[in-house]
Each structure stands twice: as C-alpha cells, then as structure tokens.
Amino acid sequence: MARIHIEEYGCSASQADSEMIAGMLAAEGHTVSRDEEGADASVIVTCSVKDATAARMVHRMRRLSSRPLVVAGCMAEAEPATVRRIAPRASMMGPGSITRASELVGEALAGRRSEALGGNDEKVGLPRVRLDSGVGIVEIASGCMSECSFCQTKLAKGGLQSHRVGDIVRQVRADVRDGCGEIWLTSTDNGCYGHDIGSSLPELLRAVGGVGGDFGVRVGMMNPMYAGRILDGVADAMEDDPRIYRFLHIPVQSGSDAVLGAMRRGHTAGTFARACATMRERFGRFTIATDVIVGYPSETEADFAQTVGLLEATRPDIVNLSRYSSRPGTGAAGLARLDERTTMARSRRVHGIAGRLSLESGGAWAGWEGRVRLSGPSSRGALGRNPAYRQVDVEGCSAADGAVEARVTGATPHCLLATAIS
C-alpha cells in the first residue's frame, strides 16, 4: 500500500470530492496525507474558475509531476488539453468519475497513464476522510441549468443531476452520527435542486429537518434566476427549524441588467434586490453573501455605477469580488477585455465598499445575545457561528464547550467579537 498526498482547491464541492477520494483510498489500505513530502503519488483536485486560480493549478501540477500524479476536478474535465500539455504523464479524473480514484491511483503508481472523464457518479454515501471533522459536506446535486457566458462549471459538470432526497437524508444522518456539528448542503446551484426529479430545495430542507440531533445546516449557493420560485419555501423551512442558519449566498455578479444579459445570467438586478428584501423582512437579522465580477468585456462606466448603486442599496453582508477572467471554452472567451487599469480601479472601489459594508453590518450586531455554536480555537478563545452564520470570536472559552450563550461586544470586517455569558 502507498502513501498518497491529496490537495484540493476551489468550492465546497471540490472539498467534498477530495474527502471522498481520500476515503476511498484509505478504504483500499493506502495512507492519505496532506503533506507532499515522502508521498508515493499525488492527487490534486483542481479548480479553474479564475485566471489566477488556473495559474496556481499549473504551478502545482508542474511541481507534483516529479512523482505519479492524478489530476482531478474541474480543470481536468474542462481543460484536458491544458492538463495534458502541462503534465503529460499525469492521469486525469473528472468530477463525475471519482469512484475510479483507487483504480487511477493504482495505474499511476504502476507507471501507466489513464483518464476517467465524463462520468456520472452517485456520490452520496461514499466513504470520507474529512478535512474538518466537525463539518459534513453533503453534495445534493451536480451540474446546473444555467448557461453563463463566463463560467466553465457547465463544461466541467454538465447539466443538473439532483441526488434523491432519501439518499441525502441518510448521508446527513450518518454525518451527524459521526459527530458533525455542521452540515453544508452544497451543489453548483442549490436553487435549481430537484428540478429534474420532481423535488425542490424546500422539500429537501423539510426532510433534513427530520434528522434528530444538535447540528447546524448551511444552505449553499443559489443563483437569483432560480431562487425566486423557492425563496418563500426556504424561509418557511428556516422558520420551522432553527438549526438552519439564516444565511444565503446569492451571487448577483453585476448591478447592470445590460451586463447581466450579456453574461446570460437569466435574472435582473431587481431579482437580487427582492430576494434580499424578502429574507430581511422575514427574519430581521439575516446574512446575505453575494459575488460581484468587475470588468466584464461589455461593462461601461454606467454599468459599473449601477453595480455600486445596487451594493449600496442592498447592503450585502459579504461580497466576494472577482475581476473578470476569460476562461477557455466559455461564450465570452473571444471577447476583447477591458483595459487592465480600468478593471483594477473598479476592483479597488468595490473592495473598499465591501469592506465598509461588512464592518457596518458587523457593528449592527453589538449588544446581541444568543447561542453560538463553537467549532475551533482562536487567539481569544474559540470561533463559532451564530444563528445567522456570522463568524463569532468568543473570548475566554474553548471549542470543546460545544456551544455557549454569548454577547457581541464589537466587530472586525471578518467576524464578530463576543464574550461568553454562560
């Protein structure tokens, strides 16, 4: 049996794939390591969503090519020619073929190159070696129904393929039984979950609510295009089950309807604004995370001003900012890019707005008292999450305490500061 080094990049679905690959290799008797030193072979679960990320993947593939290597994840599926050029001796495994992990690693160890692309694996119920023993990452679907002009995800994962509700519930129950205090329901787009099997995200949340135990549920990203039809149902599930965090990640990408149309996003800026208003009217304290891309090829100064205006009007608590990256194979790949100075200037402006909104949002929690579910250590005590999934640094306690009643005393741009009151 061999010592296999595994590393992963990108979204929570990539993290879940890494955990399952590690679980299957461990079940075969291999030793799984996060340290590349002394490894007999390496597996890298790649991401290629941005130019900078793709460059990082190229660097890592070159470094790891001195030993048997399996390149897994989205870059292997979406850009196989790039992988073959950078690491010609590496094997490749797409996101839908991870059940062949042991086979491909065995072939690589024997000096043979192989490929497993274009698969359609059922991932629920596979063995895992968790990156965080307290977090159960449950992939509820693969692929999506969108046709975004800038995104490679559809190339890597194909159309929507939802997993069955009963299978997901069994996975959640097993993760909770294994000691996971937090469950992440993840997919490329949670908003369209179940569209292909006659189900929906609200139905799934109600079913997960039937699992006993003290754990929190984080609902993963959903695009505005599909969020509108299920938002009331999601809110109802949150009201019925306090274990579901009052948190949604809804990527708007731009505040300009013209740019959103060019991006083929399928929603308007108003769709996003209504979603924010709906959840805040229902719950008051509610965390909204969003994504913004600046510098899309057709973005004018007027378009960018509309993005700034939307952020100021809706005041999302978390803004994940990206500069436009032209990714091979996408609809926008051939468009002329904006001047780099213009893109950088817009990026700096949104970065400043995002930092201010986050700090102001955190400051609004001052004086709040309530339960914080603890998950790990901090320099002050322990880090945890409150019911709105805000990260809280609680002074003078330990993650071993599990959960505490805490009072928020201040905030940084990234977390709330609190003291334990019980």
N, C-alpha and C positions, 0 to 999 in steps of 0.2 A: 504494500500500500504506500501511497505517496503523500508528500506534504504539498498542499495546493494553496497558493496565495490568491485571494479574491479581493478585488476593489470595485467600487461602483460609483457612478456619477448620475446626477440629474434628479428626477422626481421621485416621489414615494413609490411609484410603480417599479422603478428601477431598483430601489432599495428592496422591495418585496421580491423581485426576481433574484437579486443577489442572495437574499436569505434562503430562498427555495433551492437555488443552485448549491449553496453551502450545505443545506440539509440533505440533499440527495447524495452529494459526495461523501458526507460524513456517514450516511447510512451504508455506503459501499465500503466503509472502513478507512477512507482517506482522512488525513489530518488537515483541517481547514485553518488557515492563518490569515490575519490581516497584515502581516509583515512579509515583505517580499524576500527578505534575506533568508537564504537557506532553503527556499522553496524549490521543488522539483518541476513545477509548472505554475502558470498564472492564468487566471480568468479575469478579464476586465469587462464589466457591464457598462457599456458606453452610452453617452448622450450626445446629441448633435444639434440641439435646439438653437444655439447661437454660434457665430464665428469663433468667439473666444473659447467656448466650450469645445468645439471641434478641434481647434488648435491644441488644446490641452490633451484631447484624446490622441492626436497624432504624436505628441511628445511622449505620452505614456506607452503607446504601442511600440514606438521605437526603443524605448528603454527596456521594455519587457520582452522584446523579441530575441534576447540572448538565450532564453530558455523556451521550452514548449509553451505555446500561448493559444488560448481560446478567446477570441473577441466576440462578446455577446452584446445584446442590447440594440438600441435604435440605429446606431451608426452602421452596424453590421448589416441590418436589413435595408436601410435607406440608401446607404452609400457603399455597397460591397466592393465596387471598383476601387474606391479610395483605400479601403482596408487592404485589398489585395496588393495595391501599389506600395503602401507604407510597410506592411508586414506580410510579405509574400508567403512565408512559411506558416503563418497563423491559421488555425481553423476558425470558422465563423458559425455563430448560433444566434438566430433571431429571437425576438421576444416571445414569439409563438411556438418556439421549439425547445424550451428549456428542459423539458423532460428527457431530452437526449444529452444532458450535461455529462453524466458519467461516461457515456459512450464516446463523446467527443474528447473529453479529457484523456480517456484511455488511449484513443487514437493518437492524440498529441504526444503523450508520453512514449508511445511506440515509434515516434518519428514520422507519423503519417498525417497528412493534412486532409481535413474533411469539412463539409459545410452542411448546416441544417438551417435552411431559410424558408420562410413562407409557411410555417406551421400554424396550427390552431389548437394549442394545448389547453386542456382543462387544468387550471392552476389551483383551484380550491381544494384543500385537503392534502397538499404536498408537504413533506417534512420540511422543517426550517431550522436554521441556526440564526437566531435573531440578533440584529445589530444592537438593539436596545431590548433587554429582557422584559421591560415593562410596557412595551408597545407592540400591539398586534396589528400588522398592516394587512388588511383584507382587500384584495383586488376584486371589485364587484363586476367589472367588465373590462374588455379590451377594445381598442379601436374607438371610432367616433362616427358621427353623422355629418360633421362639418366639412367644408371644402376651403378652408382658409388659404389665401394665396401665399402666405409667408411661412407656413408650417410644414415640417417634414413628418409630423407624427402619423398622418394618414398613410404616408409611404411606408413607414415602419410597422404600423399596427393594423392597417386596413380599416374596414367598416366595423360598425358596432357589433359586438358579440357579448351579450349580457350573461352572467352566470345565474343559475337558478337560485331563487330566494332561499329555499330549504338548505341548499349546499352552503350558502353564505352564512346562514344562521348557525349551522353546525360548526363552521370554521370559527365564528365569533365565540361560540360556547367553548370550543376547545382552547382558544387563546385565553379566555377568562379563567378557565380551569388551570391553565399553565401559569397563571399569576400576572397576566397583563392587566394593568390598571387603566390602560387607554387603548381604544380601538380606532384605527384610522380606516374609514371606508373610502377607497381610492379607485380612480379609473381615469382615462383620458378626459372624460366629461361625465360627471355624475348626473348632470341634468337630464341626459337622454337615457339614463339607465332604464332597462326594461322595455324600451320602445319596441324591441324586436321579439320579445317573448310575452307580450301582453301584461307587463307589470309596470312598476314605477318606483321612483325613489321613496315617496311617502309610504307605499306599501312595504318596501323593504325596511324602512325605519320602524314601522309598527311591529314587524316581525322580529327585528333585533331587540325591540323593547321587551319581548317575551323572555329574553335570556336573563336569568337571575344573576345577581352579583353587584358589587360596588365597582363600577368602572365608568369611564367617560367615553363618549363617542364623538369623534371629529368627522364631520361630513366634508369630503374633499371637493376639489374644484368643479364648478359647473358654469358653463357658458351662458351668458344672458339670453341667447337665442332660444334655449330650451328651458331656462329657469322659470320663465313667466308662468307656464302652464302648471307647474307643480309647487310654486312658492307657498301658496296658502296651505297646501297639504303638508309641506315640510315644516312650516310654522306650527301647524296643529300638532305634529309629532313632537316637536320641541316642547310645546306647552304640556303635552301629556307625559313626557318622560324627561325629567330634569337632568338625566345623565347625558343627554345630547347637548353638546356645547352650543351656546348661542353665537354661532360663528359661521360665516360663509365666505368662500373665496370665489369672487365673480369677476373674471378678467374683462375689463371694458376695452382695453388696448388703445382707444382713441376717443376723444370727445367730439370729433367731427363725423357727421353722418356721411359726408363725401368720402372720407378716408376709410370709414368702416365698410362702405360699399365696395371700394377698390380692394380692400382686404378680404372681401366676400365673407364677412363675419355673420351676416344674417340677422343683425339686431341694430338698433339705433342707440344713441346716447341716452335718449329718454327711457328706453327699456331698462338700462342700468340704473338710472336715477329712480325709477319707480320701484325697482327691487330693493334699493337701499331704504327708501321711504317706507315700504311695506314692513320690512323687518324691524325697523326702529320704532315705527308706530305700534307694532305688536308687543315689543319687548323693552323699549326704552334703551337699556344698556345692551348693545349688540355690536359685535365686532365684524367689520367689513374689510376684507382684503381684496385688492384688485391688482391687475397688471396693466402697465402702460408701455407702449412702444413709441418712441420718438424717432423721427427721421425716415418714416416710410417714404418711398420714392415720390409719391404724389402729394405729400404733406406740404401745404403752403403755410405762410406765417398766420393767415387767418384760421386755418385748420388747427394749428398748434395753439392759438389763443383760445379756441373752443375747448381743447383738452384742458388747458389751465383753468378755464371757467368751470368746467364740469367738476374737476377736483375740488375747487374752492366751494362749489355749491353742494356737493355730496359729502365731502369731508371723510373719505375712507380712512380707516384707522391704520391700514398697512398698504403701501404702494410698492409693488415690485417693478422696478424700472429697467427697461432694456432699450438699447439703441438698435435700430433695425439692422438685421443681418440677412444677407442674401444667401439662402440655402439651396444647394443643388436639387433639381427636380421639382421645385415648387413653382407655382404660377407666376410669382413675381421675380423669379431668379434672373430674368433677362432685362429687367428694368434698370434704367440709369439711376445710380444712387445720388443722394443729395451731397452737397459739399460737406466734408467732414467737420469743418469749423462750425457750420450751421447746426449739424446734428449734436455736436459736443455742447454748444451753447444752450440748446434746448434741453439736453440731458441735465446739465448743471442746474438749470432753472427748476425742472421738475424734481430733481433730487432735493433741492432746498425746500420746496413746497412740501414734499413727502415727509421730510424730517420735522418740519414745523407742525404739520397736521398730526403726526404721530405723538409728538411731545404734548401738544394741546389735548389730544384725545386721552393720553395717559394722565395728564393733570386733572382731567374731569373726574377721575376715579378717587381723588383724595377724600379721605374720610369714609370710604366704603368699607363695610364689614361683611364678611361672609366666608364660605368654605373654600379652601384652596387645596387641590389635590397635588401632593408633592411627588416629584419624580427624580430629582437628582440634587447633588450638592452645589453650593455657591460659596463665594468668599465670605458672605454674610451669614449663611445658614443653609437654606435649601431653596431650590427653584420648583415652581409648580404652576398650575393653571387654575384660574377662577372659572365660574360658570360660562363666561363669555370668551373663554380660551385666551384671555390675556395672560402673558407670562408674568409671574409674580415672584419676586425675590424676597423670601420671608426670613427675617433676621432671627437668629438665636434658636433655630430648630434644625431637625435632621430629616433627610428624605425617608429615613426609617419610620418616622412618625406617621407616614401614610397620608394623612390629611389633617389640616388644622383650621380653626377659625382664626382669621387674620384681619387686621385693619390696615388699609392702604395709607401710607404717610407721604408718598411722593412718587415721582416717575422719572425715568430716563427715556430717550427716544425708543428704547427697545424693550423695556419691561417696567412693571410697577414695583415699587418698594413698599414693604409692609413689615409689620411686627405681629407676632402671634399673640392672640388674646385668650387662647385656651390650649 
